[in-house]
């Protein structure tokens, strides 16, 4: 089912520097052709395997890496984990052929800001890259829940343990920070969270930064996953809003 793309963030004065990593040369060529003419996108390089990523990032300084999950020497998951350990790491958007795949979830837990399917229309991929560069992860609450359910096949005990661990982590947060975290998990943008909690947008941003620091998380997607782990969302949150 096709859903309208979310509004694209305003273009900055500088184009988004994009690195494409995929082991299939035809996929790389197709993505370069499709995205090279995209408004505000500057493709600074290509990689054929995850083991090339750190050197390419060091040399090319991309803002965003569009990363295939399945590659023969070093997969996109391992490359994402290594890349996101860097203090100056670019954002990562993973490429996949599956809508709800355990490896996608693992990549997001490792710090990827979202994912796009390989058959996604070019305009939506451009929009996703630009949103991630602007700090807006591209993963809907519905898809987050789908990924969580797919990865939670270890039985009730495993899920209960994960919920308990997540709730203990949330115990580190002040009350207002917990409210902001749950709002992030529900898919609210900073402006929407500010309106619902009667805060300024700047205050919401400050709370999000503190949440990330206290919980040692990379981005808003990881906040949302932890909210899901803790079971803090109502069942009626299956709405079409987007994180960020």
C-alpha positions as CSV (number, residue, x, y, z in Angstrom):
1,X,0.0,0.0,0.0
2,X,1.5,3.3,-1.0
3,X,1.4,6.1,1.6
4,X,2.3,9.7,1.0
5,X,5.8,10.7,1.7
6,X,6.3,12.9,4.7
7,X,7.1,16.5,4.1
8,X,10.7,17.0,3.2
9,X,12.7,19.1,5.6
10,X,13.8,22.5,4.2
11,X,16.9,22.2,2.1
12,X,20.1,23.5,3.7
13,X,22.6,25.6,1.9
14,X,25.0,22.7,1.5
15,X,24.0,19.4,-0.3
16,X,23.9,16.2,1.7
17,X,27.1,14.2,1.1
18,X,26.1,10.6,0.4
19,X,28.2,7.5,0.3
20,X,26.6,4.4,-1.4
21,X,27.8,0.9,-0.2
22,X,26.4,-2.2,-2.0
23,X,28.2,-5.3,-3.4
24,X,26.1,-5.3,-6.6
25,X,27.6,-2.9,-9.2
26,X,24.3,-2.6,-11.0
27,X,22.5,-1.6,-7.8
28,X,25.2,1.0,-7.1
29,X,25.0,2.3,-10.7
30,X,21.2,2.5,-10.5
31,X,21.2,4.3,-7.1
32,X,23.9,6.7,-8.4
33,X,21.8,7.4,-11.5
34,X,18.6,7.9,-9.5
35,X,20.0,9.9,-6.7
36,X,22.7,11.8,-8.4
37,X,20.2,14.3,-9.8
38,X,18.3,14.5,-6.5
39,X,17.8,18.0,-5.1
40,X,20.4,18.6,-2.3
41,X,22.2,15.2,-2.8
42,X,25.9,15.0,-3.6
43,X,27.1,11.4,-4.1
44,X,30.7,11.6,-2.9
45,X,31.7,7.9,-3.5
46,X,30.7,4.3,-3.7
47,X,31.8,1.1,-1.8
48,X,31.5,-2.5,-2.8
49,X,31.7,-4.1,0.7
50,X,31.4,-3.2,4.4
51,X,35.2,-3.6,4.9
52,X,35.7,-0.5,2.7
53,X,33.4,1.8,4.7
54,X,35.7,3.2,7.4
55,X,38.4,4.1,5.0
56,X,35.9,5.7,2.6
57,X,34.3,7.7,5.4
58,X,37.6,8.9,6.7
59,X,38.6,10.1,3.2
60,X,35.3,11.3,1.8
61,X,33.5,12.6,4.9
62,X,29.9,11.8,3.9
63,X,26.9,13.0,6.0
64,X,25.0,9.9,5.3
65,X,25.9,6.3,4.3
66,X,23.3,4.3,2.3
67,X,24.4,0.8,3.3
68,X,23.3,-2.6,2.0
69,X,22.7,-5.2,4.7
70,X,23.9,-8.3,2.9
71,X,27.5,-8.2,1.6
72,X,30.0,-11.1,1.2
73,X,33.1,-10.0,3.1
74,X,31.8,-7.7,5.8
75,X,28.0,-7.3,6.0
76,X,26.3,-3.9,6.5
77,X,25.4,-4.8,10.1
78,X,29.1,-5.2,11.2
79,X,30.1,-2.1,9.1
80,X,27.3,-0.1,10.8
81,X,28.4,-1.2,14.3
82,X,32.0,-0.2,13.6
83,X,31.1,3.0,11.9
84,X,28.8,4.2,14.7
85,X,31.5,3.8,17.3
86,X,33.3,6.7,15.7
87,X,32.8,10.0,17.5
88,X,32.3,11.7,14.1
89,X,30.2,9.0,12.6
90,X,27.9,9.8,9.7
91,X,24.3,8.7,9.8
92,X,23.5,5.3,8.3
93,X,20.4,4.3,6.3
94,X,20.3,0.6,5.6
95,X,19.1,-0.9,2.3
96,X,17.1,-4.1,2.4
97,X,14.8,-6.2,0.3
98,X,12.7,-7.1,3.4
99,X,10.2,-5.0,5.3
100,X,10.6,-6.8,8.6
101,X,14.0,-8.5,8.9
102,X,16.0,-9.4,12.1
103,X,19.1,-7.9,10.5
104,X,17.4,-4.6,9.9
105,X,16.4,-4.4,13.6
106,X,20.0,-5.3,14.6
107,X,21.3,-2.5,12.3
108,X,19.0,0.0,13.9
109,X,20.0,-1.1,17.4
110,X,23.6,-0.6,16.3
111,X,22.8,3.0,15.4
112,X,21.4,3.1,11.9
113,X,18.8,6.0,11.6
114,X,16.4,4.0,9.5
115,X,16.0,1.8,6.5
116,X,14.6,1.9,2.9
117,X,13.6,-0.9,0.7
118,X,15.5,-1.4,-2.5
119,X,12.4,-1.0,-4.6
120,X,11.5,2.3,-2.9
121,X,10.8,5.1,-5.5
122,X,13.8,7.4,-6.0
123,X,12.0,10.5,-4.7
124,X,11.3,8.7,-1.4
125,X,14.9,7.6,-1.1
126,X,16.1,11.2,-1.7
127,X,13.6,12.4,0.9
128,X,14.8,9.7,3.4
129,X,18.5,10.7,3.0
130,X,17.7,14.3,3.4
131,X,15.5,13.7,6.5
132,X,18.2,11.6,8.2
133,X,20.8,14.2,7.4
134,X,18.5,16.7,9.1
135,X,18.3,14.5,12.2
136,X,14.9,13.0,11.5
137,X,15.0,9.1,11.5
138,X,12.9,7.4,8.8
139,X,11.1,4.6,10.5
140,X,7.4,4.6,11.4
141,X,6.1,3.3,14.7
142,X,4.1,0.6,12.8
143,X,7.3,-0.8,11.2
144,X,9.2,-0.5,14.5
145,X,6.5,-2.7,16.1
146,X,6.7,-5.2,13.2
147,X,10.5,-5.5,13.5
148,X,10.2,-5.9,17.3
149,X,7.7,-8.7,16.9
150,X,9.9,-10.4,14.3
151,X,12.9,-10.3,16.6
152,X,11.0,-11.4,19.7
153,X,10.7,-15.1,18.8
154,X,12.6,-16.3,21.8
155,X,9.6,-16.8,24.0
156,X,7.7,-15.0,26.8
157,X,10.7,-15.2,29.2
158,X,13.0,-13.4,26.8
159,X,10.5,-10.7,26.2
160,X,9.8,-10.3,29.9
161,X,13.6,-10.0,30.5
162,X,13.9,-7.4,27.8
163,X,11.0,-5.4,29.2
164,X,12.4,-5.5,32.7
165,X,15.8,-4.3,31.4
166,X,14.3,-1.5,29.4
167,X,12.2,-0.3,32.4
168,X,15.2,-0.3,34.6
169,X,17.0,1.9,32.1
170,X,14.1,4.3,32.0
171,X,14.5,4.6,35.8
172,X,17.5,6.7,35.1
173,X,15.3,9.5,33.5
174,X,13.5,12.3,35.2
175,X,9.8,12.3,34.8
176,X,9.7,14.9,32.1
177,X,12.4,13.0,30.2
178,X,10.4,9.9,30.3
179,X,7.4,11.7,28.9
180,X,9.5,13.0,26.1
181,X,10.9,9.6,25.4
182,X,7.5,8.0,25.2
183,X,6.4,10.8,22.8
184,X,9.4,10.0,20.6
185,X,8.3,6.4,20.7
186,X,4.9,7.4,19.5
187,X,6.4,9.1,16.5
188,X,6.1,12.7,17.5
189,X,8.3,15.4,15.9
190,X,9.9,17.9,18.2
191,X,7.2,20.4,17.3
192,X,4.4,17.9,18.0
193,X,6.0,16.8,21.3
194,X,6.4,20.5,22.3
195,X,2.8,21.2,21.7
196,X,1.5,18.1,23.5
197,X,3.7,18.6,26.6
198,X,3.4,22.4,26.6
199,X,7.2,22.9,26.1
200,X,9.3,24.9,23.7
201,X,10.9,23.1,20.8
202,X,14.3,24.0,22.1
203,X,13.4,22.4,25.5
204,X,12.3,19.2,23.7
205,X,15.6,19.1,21.9
206,X,17.5,19.5,25.1
207,X,15.5,16.7,26.7
208,X,16.1,14.4,23.7
209,X,19.9,15.1,24.0
210,X,19.8,14.3,27.7
211,X,17.9,11.1,27.1
212,X,20.4,10.0,24.5
213,X,23.3,10.8,26.8
214,X,21.9,9.1,29.9
215,X,20.8,6.0,28.1
216,X,23.9,5.9,25.9
217,X,21.9,5.7,22.7
218,X,22.7,6.9,19.2
219,X,19.5,8.4,17.9
220,X,15.7,8.8,18.3
221,X,15.1,5.5,16.6
222,X,16.9,3.7,19.5
223,X,14.8,5.7,22.0
224,X,11.7,4.5,20.2
225,X,12.9,0.9,20.3
226,X,13.6,1.1,24.0
227,X,10.1,2.5,24.6
228,X,8.7,-0.5,22.7
229,X,10.9,-2.9,24.7
230,X,9.6,-1.3,27.9
231,X,6.0,-1.8,26.8
232,X,5.2,1.9,27.3
233,X,3.0,2.5,24.3
234,X,-0.7,2.1,24.1
235,X,-2.1,-0.4,21.6
236,X,-3.8,2.4,19.7
237,X,-0.5,3.9,18.5
238,X,-0.7,2.0,15.2
239,X,-1.0,5.3,13.4
240,X,0.8,6.4,10.2
241,X,3.0,9.0,11.9
242,X,6.8,8.9,11.4
243,X,9.6,9.2,13.9
244,X,11.1,12.6,14.0
